[in-house]
Amino acid sequence: MSERFSLSSYLHDPDERFCRPAIPEYFRDAAIVYTGGVCLNNGQDHLTAGYGVFWGSGHPNTISRPVYGSWPTNQRAELLAVRSAMRQALRDGFGKMIIRTDSMYIINSFNCWIHTWKENGWLNKNKMPVSNRYLIQDIDRLRCHLPIFFQHVRAHNGVFGNLMADRLAKHGARSF
């Protein structure tokens, strides 16, 4: 990894004051990444979705991708962004990371609901199969190798990393 993209340059982020909950001490030296997903044309025949992963301006891991498949959703796009960021971090040897997202679906899925889903055989509170189960399970398996702290960022609050992740996600959706 070049000096320009060294780990230390991504450890502190001035946007932390806009994020909740506060970062636990264990994650104070973790890499920070912003993820975003979007689905365009909701309620119309031609849905397109995309996701973005923002590591920092000019960082080689920053990506923008479309979501392929017959039924793209913003939740699926958000999950794909998280999984991509985790795979990048594992490939590059990061020991732990903070994922910042404006998606309460991501925050709740991994901080709250996943425990109940596992206990209920991957059924939700309405006894229906959990949507996006396989993506969620894949991310959960990756968490065994990479400790993750999910941190919520309020959308449209001027947080640069979050704005960039959303912009990348929209670009990914439009590139389909």
Beta strands, then each sheet from edge to edge (+ up, - down):
strand 1: 19-20
strand 2: 31-40
strand 3: 48-54
strand 4: 63-66
strand 5: 97-101
strand 6: 148-153
sheet 1: 1+ 6- 5- 2- 3+ 4-
end
